[in-house]
Amino acid sequence: GVQKTGRPIIENEEHALAQLHDIRAHKKEHFIALYLNARNELVHREDISVGTVNASIVHPRDVFAPALEHNAIAVIVAHNHPSGNSQPSSEDNDLTARLNEAGKHLGITLLYHLVLTKDDHSSTRS
């Protein structure tokens, strides 16, 4: 749904995926973050990095700086796998753990790390 503010509400993975369909078919890996306020409204979307086909170098500060700037209390991160395999890599899992840890220190919850392919997705919850 959409609030009176005109901001999309993101209450589950499906809502998040609806904001990310544009990255599914990219040939390079795009790493995106969605920032939510206390009412689950999407307050900001940031393109964090565009990487090589198989690796994104993502720093927690790049993910959380916009969260602080937009007073977000939760963040969802996502990237596409151009290979078509939606299974998170070990690097993806390491990154999820790093972001989760960084978020805890800042009081910002990492809700999901979504991996999208053209027709599929997977999610690692922190």
MODELLER restraints for C-alpha pairs under 7 A, 6 or more apart:
rsr = mdl.restraints
at = mdl.atoms
rsr.add(forms.Gaussian(group=physical.xy_distance, feature=features.Distance(at['CA:1:A'], at['CA:8:A']), mean=6.19, stdev=0.5))
rsr.add(forms.Gaussian(group=physical.xy_distance, feature=features.Distance(at['CA:1:A'], at['CA:9:A']), mean=5.69, stdev=0.5))
rsr.add(forms.Gaussian(group=physical.xy_distance, feature=features.Distance(at['CA:2:A'], at['CA:8:A']), mean=4.57, stdev=0.5))
rsr.add(forms.Gaussian(group=physical.xy_distance, feature=features.Distance(at['CA:2:A'], at['CA:9:A']), mean=5.68, stdev=0.5))
rsr.add(forms.Gaussian(group=physical.xy_distance, feature=features.Distance(at['CA:3:A'], at['CA:9:A']), mean=6.89, stdev=0.5))
rsr.add(forms.Gaussian(group=physical.xy_distance, feature=features.Distance(at['CA:7:A'], at['CA:41:A']), mean=5.81, stdev=0.5))
rsr.add(forms.Gaussian(group=physical.xy_distance, feature=features.Distance(at['CA:7:A'], at['CA:42:A']), mean=5.84, stdev=0.5))
rsr.add(forms.Gaussian(group=physical.xy_distance, feature=features.Distance(at['CA:7:A'], at['CA:43:A']), mean=6.93, stdev=0.5))
rsr.add(forms.Gaussian(group=physical.xy_distance, feature=features.Distance(at['CA:8:A'], at['CA:41:A']), mean=5.71, stdev=0.5))
rsr.add(forms.Gaussian(group=physical.xy_distance, feature=features.Distance(at['CA:8:A'], at['CA:42:A']), mean=5.55, stdev=0.5))
rsr.add(forms.Gaussian(group=physical.xy_distance, feature=features.Distance(at['CA:9:A'], at['CA:40:A']), mean=5.50, stdev=0.5))
rsr.add(forms.Gaussian(group=physical.xy_distance, feature=features.Distance(at['CA:9:A'], at['CA:41:A']), mean=4.48, stdev=0.5))
rsr.add(forms.Gaussian(group=physical.xy_distance, feature=features.Distance(at['CA:9:A'], at['CA:42:A']), mean=6.10, stdev=0.5))
rsr.add(forms.Gaussian(group=physical.xy_distance, feature=features.Distance(at['CA:10:A'], at['CA:16:A']), mean=5.92, stdev=0.5))
rsr.add(forms.Gaussian(group=physical.xy_distance, feature=features.Distance(at['CA:10:A'], at['CA:40:A']), mean=5.50, stdev=0.5))
rsr.add(forms.Gaussian(group=physical.xy_distance, feature=features.Distance(at['CA:10:A'], at['CA:41:A']), mean=6.17, stdev=0.5))
rsr.add(forms.Gaussian(group=physical.xy_distance, feature=features.Distance(at['CA:10:A'], at['CA:42:A']), mean=6.61, stdev=0.5))
rsr.add(forms.Gaussian(group=physical.xy_distance, feature=features.Distance(at['CA:11:A'], at['CA:40:A']), mean=6.30, stdev=0.5))
rsr.add(forms.Gaussian(group=physical.xy_distance, feature=features.Distance(at['CA:23:A'], at['CA:30:A']), mean=6.69, stdev=0.5))
rsr.add(forms.Gaussian(group=physical.xy_distance, feature=features.Distance(at['CA:23:A'], at['CA:80:A']), mean=6.28, stdev=0.5))
rsr.add(forms.Gaussian(group=physical.xy_distance, feature=features.Distance(at['CA:24:A'], at['CA:80:A']), mean=5.81, stdev=0.5))
rsr.add(forms.Gaussian(group=physical.xy_distance, feature=features.Distance(at['CA:24:A'], at['CA:116:A']), mean=5.84, stdev=0.5))
rsr.add(forms.Gaussian(group=physical.xy_distance, feature=features.Distance(at['CA:24:A'], at['CA:117:A']), mean=5.19, stdev=0.5))
rsr.add(forms.Gaussian(group=physical.xy_distance, feature=features.Distance(at['CA:24:A'], at['CA:118:A']), mean=4.79, stdev=0.5))
rsr.add(forms.Gaussian(group=physical.xy_distance, feature=features.Distance(at['CA:25:A'], at['CA:117:A']), mean=6.99, stdev=0.5))
rsr.add(forms.Gaussian(group=physical.xy_distance, feature=features.Distance(at['CA:25:A'], at['CA:118:A']), mean=5.29, stdev=0.5))
rsr.add(forms.Gaussian(group=physical.xy_distance, feature=features.Distance(at['CA:26:A'], at['CA:82:A']), mean=6.54, stdev=0.5))
rsr.add(forms.Gaussian(group=physical.xy_distance, feature=features.Distance(at['CA:27:A'], at['CA:82:A']), mean=5.43, stdev=0.5))
rsr.add(forms.Gaussian(group=physical.xy_distance, feature=features.Distance(at['CA:28:A'], at['CA:50:A']), mean=6.77, stdev=0.5))
rsr.add(forms.Gaussian(group=physical.xy_distance, feature=features.Distance(at['CA:28:A'], at['CA:51:A']), mean=6.22, stdev=0.5))
rsr.add(forms.Gaussian(group=physical.xy_distance, feature=features.Distance(at['CA:28:A'], at['CA:52:A']), mean=5.79, stdev=0.5))
rsr.add(forms.Gaussian(group=physical.xy_distance, feature=features.Distance(at['CA:28:A'], at['CA:53:A']), mean=4.80, stdev=0.5))
rsr.add(forms.Gaussian(group=physical.xy_distance, feature=features.Distance(at['CA:28:A'], at['CA:82:A']), mean=6.25, stdev=0.5))
rsr.add(forms.Gaussian(group=physical.xy_distance, feature=features.Distance(at['CA:29:A'], at['CA:50:A']), mean=5.69, stdev=0.5))
rsr.add(forms.Gaussian(group=physical.xy_distance, feature=features.Distance(at['CA:29:A'], at['CA:51:A']), mean=5.10, stdev=0.5))
rsr.add(forms.Gaussian(group=physical.xy_distance, feature=features.Distance(at['CA:29:A'], at['CA:52:A']), mean=6.09, stdev=0.5))
rsr.add(forms.Gaussian(group=physical.xy_distance, feature=features.Distance(at['CA:29:A'], at['CA:53:A']), mean=5.38, stdev=0.5))
rsr.add(forms.Gaussian(group=physical.xy_distance, feature=features.Distance(at['CA:29:A'], at['CA:54:A']), mean=6.97, stdev=0.5))
rsr.add(forms.Gaussian(group=physical.xy_distance, feature=features.Distance(at['CA:29:A'], at['CA:56:A']), mean=6.82, stdev=0.5))
rsr.add(forms.Gaussian(group=physical.xy_distance, feature=features.Distance(at['CA:29:A'], at['CA:79:A']), mean=6.44, stdev=0.5))
rsr.add(forms.Gaussian(group=physical.xy_distance, feature=features.Distance(at['CA:29:A'], at['CA:80:A']), mean=5.43, stdev=0.5))
rsr.add(forms.Gaussian(group=physical.xy_distance, feature=features.Distance(at['CA:29:A'], at['CA:81:A']), mean=6.10, stdev=0.5))
rsr.add(forms.Gaussian(group=physical.xy_distance, feature=features.Distance(at['CA:29:A'], at['CA:82:A']), mean=6.48, stdev=0.5))
rsr.add(forms.Gaussian(group=physical.xy_distance, feature=features.Distance(at['CA:30:A'], at['CA:49:A']), mean=5.93, stdev=0.5))
rsr.add(forms.Gaussian(group=physical.xy_distance, feature=features.Distance(at['CA:30:A'], at['CA:50:A']), mean=4.50, stdev=0.5))
rsr.add(forms.Gaussian(group=physical.xy_distance, feature=features.Distance(at['CA:30:A'], at['CA:51:A']), mean=6.31, stdev=0.5))
rsr.add(forms.Gaussian(group=physical.xy_distance, feature=features.Distance(at['CA:30:A'], at['CA:79:A']), mean=5.34, stdev=0.5))
rsr.add(forms.Gaussian(group=physical.xy_distance, feature=features.Distance(at['CA:30:A'], at['CA:80:A']), mean=5.97, stdev=0.5))
rsr.add(forms.Gaussian(group=physical.xy_distance, feature=features.Distance(at['CA:31:A'], at['CA:47:A']), mean=6.19, stdev=0.5))
rsr.add(forms.Gaussian(group=physical.xy_distance, feature=features.Distance(at['CA:31:A'], at['CA:48:A']), mean=5.47, stdev=0.5))
rsr.add(forms.Gaussian(group=physical.xy_distance, feature=features.Distance(at['CA:31:A'], at['CA:49:A']), mean=5.17, stdev=0.5))
rsr.add(forms.Gaussian(group=physical.xy_distance, feature=features.Distance(at['CA:31:A'], at['CA:50:A']), mean=6.25, stdev=0.5))
rsr.add(forms.Gaussian(group=physical.xy_distance, feature=features.Distance(at['CA:31:A'], at['CA:78:A']), mean=5.78, stdev=0.5))
rsr.add(forms.Gaussian(group=physical.xy_distance, feature=features.Distance(at['CA:31:A'], at['CA:79:A']), mean=4.38, stdev=0.5))
rsr.add(forms.Gaussian(group=physical.xy_distance, feature=features.Distance(at['CA:32:A'], at['CA:46:A']), mean=5.80, stdev=0.5))
rsr.add(forms.Gaussian(group=physical.xy_distance, feature=features.Distance(at['CA:32:A'], at['CA:47:A']), mean=4.62, stdev=0.5))
rsr.add(forms.Gaussian(group=physical.xy_distance, feature=features.Distance(at['CA:32:A'], at['CA:48:A']), mean=5.44, stdev=0.5))
rsr.add(forms.Gaussian(group=physical.xy_distance, feature=features.Distance(at['CA:32:A'], at['CA:77:A']), mean=5.73, stdev=0.5))
rsr.add(forms.Gaussian(group=physical.xy_distance, feature=features.Distance(at['CA:32:A'], at['CA:78:A']), mean=5.26, stdev=0.5))
rsr.add(forms.Gaussian(group=physical.xy_distance, feature=features.Distance(at['CA:32:A'], at['CA:79:A']), mean=6.07, stdev=0.5))
rsr.add(forms.Gaussian(group=physical.xy_distance, feature=features.Distance(at['CA:33:A'], at['CA:45:A']), mean=5.78, stdev=0.5))
rsr.add(forms.Gaussian(group=physical.xy_distance, feature=features.Distance(at['CA:33:A'], at['CA:46:A']), mean=5.28, stdev=0.5))
rsr.add(forms.Gaussian(group=physical.xy_distance, feature=features.Distance(at['CA:33:A'], at['CA:47:A']), mean=6.53, stdev=0.5))
rsr.add(forms.Gaussian(group=physical.xy_distance, feature=features.Distance(at['CA:33:A'], at['CA:48:A']), mean=6.75, stdev=0.5))
rsr.add(forms.Gaussian(group=physical.xy_distance, feature=features.Distance(at['CA:33:A'], at['CA:63:A']), mean=6.74, stdev=0.5))
rsr.add(forms.Gaussian(group=physical.xy_distance, feature=features.Distance(at['CA:33:A'], at['CA:75:A']), mean=6.64, stdev=0.5))
rsr.add(forms.Gaussian(group=physical.xy_distance, feature=features.Distance(at['CA:33:A'], at['CA:76:A']), mean=5.65, stdev=0.5))
rsr.add(forms.Gaussian(group=physical.xy_distance, feature=features.Distance(at['CA:33:A'], at['CA:77:A']), mean=4.37, stdev=0.5))
rsr.add(forms.Gaussian(group=physical.xy_distance, feature=features.Distance(at['CA:33:A'], at['CA:78:A']), mean=6.32, stdev=0.5))
rsr.add(forms.Gaussian(group=physical.xy_distance, feature=features.Distance(at['CA:34:A'], at['CA:42:A']), mean=6.78, stdev=0.5))
rsr.add(forms.Gaussian(group=physical.xy_distance, feature=features.Distance(at['CA:34:A'], at['CA:44:A']), mean=6.09, stdev=0.5))
rsr.add(forms.Gaussian(group=physical.xy_distance, feature=features.Distance(at['CA:34:A'], at['CA:45:A']), mean=4.64, stdev=0.5))
rsr.add(forms.Gaussian(group=physical.xy_distance, feature=features.Distance(at['CA:34:A'], at['CA:46:A']), mean=6.60, stdev=0.5))
rsr.add(forms.Gaussian(group=physical.xy_distance, feature=features.Distance(at['CA:34:A'], at['CA:75:A']), mean=5.58, stdev=0.5))
rsr.add(forms.Gaussian(group=physical.xy_distance, feature=features.Distance(at['CA:34:A'], at['CA:76:A']), mean=5.09, stdev=0.5))
rsr.add(forms.Gaussian(group=physical.xy_distance, feature=features.Distance(at['CA:34:A'], at['CA:77:A']), mean=6.31, stdev=0.5))
rsr.add(forms.Gaussian(group=physical.xy_distance, feature=features.Distance(at['CA:35:A'], at['CA:42:A']), mean=5.73, stdev=0.5))
rsr.add(forms.Gaussian(group=physical.xy_distance, feature=features.Distance(at['CA:35:A'], at['CA:43:A']), mean=5.71, stdev=0.5))
rsr.add(forms.Gaussian(group=physical.xy_distance, feature=features.Distance(at['CA:35:A'], at['CA:44:A']), mean=5.20, stdev=0.5))
rsr.add(forms.Gaussian(group=physical.xy_distance, feature=features.Distance(at['CA:35:A'], at['CA:45:A']), mean=6.22, stdev=0.5))
rsr.add(forms.Gaussian(group=physical.xy_distance, feature=features.Distance(at['CA:35:A'], at['CA:67:A']), mean=6.16, stdev=0.5))
rsr.add(forms.Gaussian(group=physical.xy_distance, feature=features.Distance(at['CA:35:A'], at['CA:72:A']), mean=5.61, stdev=0.5))
rsr.add(forms.Gaussian(group=physical.xy_distance, feature=features.Distance(at['CA:35:A'], at['CA:74:A']), mean=6.02, stdev=0.5))
rsr.add(forms.Gaussian(group=physical.xy_distance, feature=features.Distance(at['CA:35:A'], at['CA:75:A']), mean=4.66, stdev=0.5))
rsr.add(forms.Gaussian(group=physical.xy_distance, feature=features.Distance(at['CA:35:A'], at['CA:76:A']), mean=6.62, stdev=0.5))
rsr.add(forms.Gaussian(group=physical.xy_distance, feature=features.Distance(at['CA:36:A'], at['CA:42:A']), mean=4.66, stdev=0.5))
rsr.add(forms.Gaussian(group=physical.xy_distance, feature=features.Distance(at['CA:36:A'], at['CA:43:A']), mean=5.54, stdev=0.5))
rsr.add(forms.Gaussian(group=physical.xy_distance, feature=features.Distance(at['CA:36:A'], at['CA:72:A']), mean=5.15, stdev=0.5))
rsr.add(forms.Gaussian(group=physical.xy_distance, feature=features.Distance(at['CA:36:A'], at['CA:73:A']), mean=6.16, stdev=0.5))
rsr.add(forms.Gaussian(group=physical.xy_distance, feature=features.Distance(at['CA:36:A'], at['CA:74:A']), mean=5.18, stdev=0.5))
rsr.add(forms.Gaussian(group=physical.xy_distance, feature=features.Distance(at['CA:36:A'], at['CA:75:A']), mean=6.10, stdev=0.5))
rsr.add(forms.Gaussian(group=physical.xy_distance, feature=features.Distance(at['CA:37:A'], at['CA:43:A']), mean=6.48, stdev=0.5))
rsr.add(forms.Gaussian(group=physical.xy_distance, feature=features.Distance(at['CA:37:A'], at['CA:71:A']), mean=6.88, stdev=0.5))
rsr.add(forms.Gaussian(group=physical.xy_distance, feature=features.Distance(at['CA:37:A'], at['CA:72:A']), mean=4.70, stdev=0.5))
rsr.add(forms.Gaussian(group=physical.xy_distance, feature=features.Distance(at['CA:37:A'], at['CA:73:A']), mean=5.39, stdev=0.5))
rsr.add(forms.Gaussian(group=physical.xy_distance, feature=features.Distance(at['CA:37:A'], at['CA:74:A']), mean=6.69, stdev=0.5))
rsr.add(forms.Gaussian(group=physical.xy_distance, feature=features.Distance(at['CA:38:A'], at['CA:73:A']), mean=6.14, stdev=0.5))
rsr.add(forms.Gaussian(group=physical.xy_distance, feature=features.Distance(at['CA:43:A'], at['CA:70:A']), mean=6.90, stdev=0.5))
rsr.add(forms.Gaussian(group=physical.xy_distance, feature=features.Distance(at['CA:48:A'], at['CA:62:A']), mean=6.54, stdev=0.5))
rsr.add(forms.Gaussian(group=physical.xy_distance, feature=features.Distance(at['CA:48:A'], at['CA:63:A']), mean=6.74, stdev=0.5))
rsr.add(forms.Gaussian(group=physical.xy_distance, feature=features.Distance(at['CA:53:A'], at['CA:82:A']), mean=6.45, stdev=0.5))
rsr.add(forms.Gaussian(group=physical.xy_distance, feature=features.Distance(at['CA:60:A'], at['CA:99:A']), mean=5.68, stdev=0.5))
rsr.add(forms.Gaussian(group=physical.xy_distance, feature=features.Distance(at['CA:60:A'], at['CA:102:A']), mean=6.63, stdev=0.5))
rsr.add(forms.Gaussian(group=physical.xy_distance, feature=features.Distance(at['CA:73:A'], at['CA:108:A']), mean=4.80, stdev=0.5))
rsr.add(forms.Gaussian(group=physical.xy_distance, feature=features.Distance(at['CA:73:A'], at['CA:109:A']), mean=6.35, stdev=0.5))
rsr.add(forms.Gaussian(group=physical.xy_distance, feature=features.Distance(at['CA:74:A'], at['CA:108:A']), mean=5.15, stdev=0.5))
rsr.add(forms.Gaussian(group=physical.xy_distance, feature=features.Distance(at['CA:74:A'], at['CA:109:A']), mean=4.53, stdev=0.5))
rsr.add(forms.Gaussian(group=physical.xy_distance, feature=features.Distance(at['CA:74:A'], at['CA:110:A']), mean=5.87, stdev=0.5))
rsr.add(forms.Gaussian(group=physical.xy_distance, feature=features.Distance(at['CA:74:A'], at['CA:111:A']), mean=6.59, stdev=0.5))
rsr.add(forms.Gaussian(group=physical.xy_distance, feature=features.Distance(at['CA:75:A'], at['CA:109:A']), mean=6.21, stdev=0.5))
rsr.add(forms.Gaussian(group=physical.xy_distance, feature=features.Distance(at['CA:75:A'], at['CA:110:A']), mean=5.04, stdev=0.5))
rsr.add(forms.Gaussian(group=physical.xy_distance, feature=features.Distance(at['CA:75:A'], at['CA:111:A']), mean=6.03, stdev=0.5))
rsr.add(forms.Gaussian(group=physical.xy_distance, feature=features.Distance(at['CA:76:A'], at['CA:110:A']), mean=5.95, stdev=0.5))
rsr.add(forms.Gaussian(group=physical.xy_distance, feature=features.Distance(at['CA:76:A'], at['CA:111:A']), mean=5.37, stdev=0.5))
rsr.add(forms.Gaussian(group=physical.xy_distance, feature=features.Distance(at['CA:76:A'], at['CA:112:A']), mean=5.06, stdev=0.5))
rsr.add(forms.Gaussian(group=physical.xy_distance, feature=features.Distance(at['CA:76:A'], at['CA:113:A']), mean=6.12, stdev=0.5))
rsr.add(forms.Gaussian(group=physical.xy_distance, feature=features.Distance(at['CA:77:A'], at['CA:112:A']), mean=6.29, stdev=0.5))
rsr.add(forms.Gaussian(group=physical.xy_distance, feature=features.Distance(at['CA:77:A'], at['CA:113:A']), mean=4.81, stdev=0.5))
rsr.add(forms.Gaussian(group=physical.xy_distance, feature=features.Distance(at['CA:77:A'], at['CA:114:A']), mean=6.31, stdev=0.5))
rsr.add(forms.Gaussian(group=physical.xy_distance, feature=features.Distance(at['CA:78:A'], at['CA:113:A']), mean=5.34, stdev=0.5))
rsr.add(forms.Gaussian(group=physical.xy_distance, feature=features.Distance(at['CA:78:A'], at['CA:114:A']), mean=4.42, stdev=0.5))
rsr.add(forms.Gaussian(group=physical.xy_distance, feature=features.Distance(at['CA:78:A'], at['CA:115:A']), mean=5.71, stdev=0.5))
rsr.add(forms.Gaussian(group=physical.xy_distance, feature=features.Distance(at['CA:79:A'], at['CA:114:A']), mean=6.48, stdev=0.5))
rsr.add(forms.Gaussian(group=physical.xy_distance, feature=features.Distance(at['CA:79:A'], at['CA:115:A']), mean=5.24, stdev=0.5))
rsr.add(forms.Gaussian(group=physical.xy_distance, feature=features.Distance(at['CA:79:A'], at['CA:116:A']), mean=6.16, stdev=0.5))
rsr.add(forms.Gaussian(group=physical.xy_distance, feature=features.Distance(at['CA:80:A'], at['CA:115:A']), mean=5.52, stdev=0.5))
rsr.add(forms.Gaussian(group=physical.xy_distance, feature=features.Distance(at['CA:80:A'], at['CA:116:A']), mean=4.50, stdev=0.5))
rsr.add(forms.Gaussian(group=physical.xy_distance, feature=features.Distance(at['CA:80:A'], at['CA:117:A']), mean=5.60, stdev=0.5))
rsr.add(forms.Gaussian(group=physical.xy_distance, feature=features.Distance(at['CA:81:A'], at['CA:115:A']), mean=6.72, stdev=0.5))
rsr.add(forms.Gaussian(group=physical.xy_distance, feature=features.Distance(at['CA:81:A'], at['CA:116:A']), mean=6.12, stdev=0.5))
rsr.add(forms.Gaussian(group=physical.xy_distance, feature=features.Distance(at['CA:81:A'], at['CA:117:A']), mean=5.44, stdev=0.5))
rsr.add(forms.Gaussian(group=physical.xy_distance, feature=features.Distance(at['CA:82:A'], at['CA:117:A']), mean=6.49, stdev=0.5))
rsr.add(forms.Gaussian(group=physical.xy_distance, feature=features.Distance(at['CA:84:A'], at['CA:117:A']), mean=5.13, stdev=0.5))
rsr.add(forms.Gaussian(group=physical.xy_distance, feature=features.Distance(at['CA:84:A'], at['CA:118:A']), mean=6.56, stdev=0.5))
rsr.add(forms.Gaussian(group=physical.xy_distance, feature=features.Distance(at['CA:85:A'], at['CA:117:A']), mean=6.71, stdev=0.5))
rsr.add(forms.Gaussian(group=physical.xy_distance, feature=features.Distance(at['CA:86:A'], at['CA:115:A']), mean=5.79, stdev=0.5))
rsr.add(forms.Gaussian(group=physical.xy_distance, feature=features.Distance(at['CA:86:A'], at['CA:116:A']), mean=5.96, stdev=0.5))
rsr.add(forms.Gaussian(group=physical.xy_distance, feature=features.Distance(at['CA:86:A'], at['CA:117:A']), mean=5.77, stdev=0.5))
rsr.add(forms.Gaussian(group=physical.xy_distance, feature=features.Distance(at['CA:86:A'], at['CA:120:A']), mean=6.37, stdev=0.5))
rsr.add(forms.Gaussian(group=physical.xy_distance, feature=features.Distance(at['CA:86:A'], at['CA:121:A']), mean=5.34, stdev=0.5))
rsr.add(forms.Gaussian(group=physical.xy_distance, feature=features.Distance(at['CA:86:A'], at['CA:122:A']), mean=5.76, stdev=0.5))
rsr.add(forms.Gaussian(group=physical.xy_distance, feature=features.Distance(at['CA:87:A'], at['CA:122:A']), mean=6.33, stdev=0.5))
rsr.add(forms.Gaussian(group=physical.xy_distance, feature=features.Distance(at['CA:88:A'], at['CA:115:A']), mean=6.53, stdev=0.5))
rsr.add(forms.Gaussian(group=physical.xy_distance, feature=features.Distance(at['CA:96:A'], at['CA:113:A']), mean=6.46, stdev=0.5))
rsr.add(forms.Gaussian(group=physical.xy_distance, feature=features.Distance(at['CA:96:A'], at['CA:126:A']), mean=6.46, stdev=0.5))
rsr.add(forms.Gaussian(group=physical.xy_distance, feature=features.Distance(at['CA:97:A'], at['CA:126:A']), mean=6.62, stdev=0.5))
rsr.add(forms.Gaussian(group=physical.xy_distance, feature=features.Distance(at['CA:100:A'], at['CA:110:A']), mean=5.59, stdev=0.5))
rsr.add(forms.Gaussian(group=physical.xy_distance, feature=features.Distance(at['CA:100:A'], at['CA:126:A']), mean=6.06, stdev=0.5))
rsr.add(forms.Gaussian(group=physical.xy_distance, feature=features.Distance(at['CA:103:A'], at['CA:109:A']), mean=5.73, stdev=0.5))
rsr.add(forms.Gaussian(group=physical.xy_distance, feature=features.Distance(at['CA:103:A'], at['CA:110:A']), mean=6.43, stdev=0.5))
rsr.add(forms.Gaussian(group=physical.xy_distance, feature=features.Distance(at['CA:110:A'], at['CA:126:A']), mean=6.66, stdev=0.5))
rsr.add(forms.Gaussian(group=physical.xy_distance, feature=features.Distance(at['CA:111:A'], at['CA:125:A']), mean=6.54, stdev=0.5))
rsr.add(forms.Gaussian(group=physical.xy_distance, feature=features.Distance(at['CA:111:A'], at['CA:126:A']), mean=6.85, stdev=0.5))
rsr.add(forms.Gaussian(group=physical.xy_distance, feature=features.Distance(at['CA:112:A'], at['CA:123:A']), mean=6.33, stdev=0.5))
rsr.add(forms.Gaussian(group=physical.xy_distance, feature=features.Distance(at['CA:112:A'], at['CA:124:A']), mean=6.03, stdev=0.5))
rsr.add(forms.Gaussian(group=physical.xy_distance, feature=features.Distance(at['CA:112:A'], at['CA:125:A']), mean=4.97, stdev=0.5))
rsr.add(forms.Gaussian(group=physical.xy_distance, feature=features.Distance(at['CA:112:A'], at['CA:126:A']), mean=6.64, stdev=0.5))
rsr.add(forms.Gaussian(group=physical.xy_distance, feature=features.Distance(at['CA:113:A'], at['CA:123:A']), mean=5.63, stdev=0.5))
rsr.add(forms.Gaussian(group=physical.xy_distance, feature=features.Distance(at['CA:113:A'], at['CA:124:A']), mean=5.27, stdev=0.5))
rsr.add(forms.Gaussian(group=physical.xy_distance, feature=features.Distance(at['CA:113:A'], at['CA:125:A']), mean=6.42, stdev=0.5))
rsr.add(forms.Gaussian(group=physical.xy_distance, feature=features.Distance(at['CA:114:A'], at['CA:121:A']), mean=6.82, stdev=0.5))
rsr.add(forms.Gaussian(group=physical.xy_distance, feature=features.Distance(at['CA:114:A'], at['CA:122:A']), mean=5.78, stdev=0.5))
rsr.add(forms.Gaussian(group=physical.xy_distance, feature=features.Distance(at['CA:114:A'], at['CA:123:A']), mean=4.46, stdev=0.5))
rsr.add(forms.Gaussian(group=physical.xy_distance, feature=features.Distance(at['CA:114:A'], at['CA:124:A']), mean=6.51, stdev=0.5))
rsr.add(forms.Gaussian(group=physical.xy_distance, feature=features.Distance(at['CA:115:A'], at['CA:121:A']), mean=5.36, stdev=0.5))
rsr.add(forms.Gaussian(group=physical.xy_distance, feature=features.Distance(at['CA:115:A'], at['CA:122:A']), mean=5.23, stdev=0.5))
rsr.add(forms.Gaussian(group=physical.xy_distance, feature=features.Distance(at['CA:115:A'], at['CA:123:A']), mean=6.19, stdev=0.5))
rsr.add(forms.Gaussian(group=physical.xy_distance, feature=features.Distance(at['CA:116:A'], at['CA:122:A']), mean=6.69, stdev=0.5))
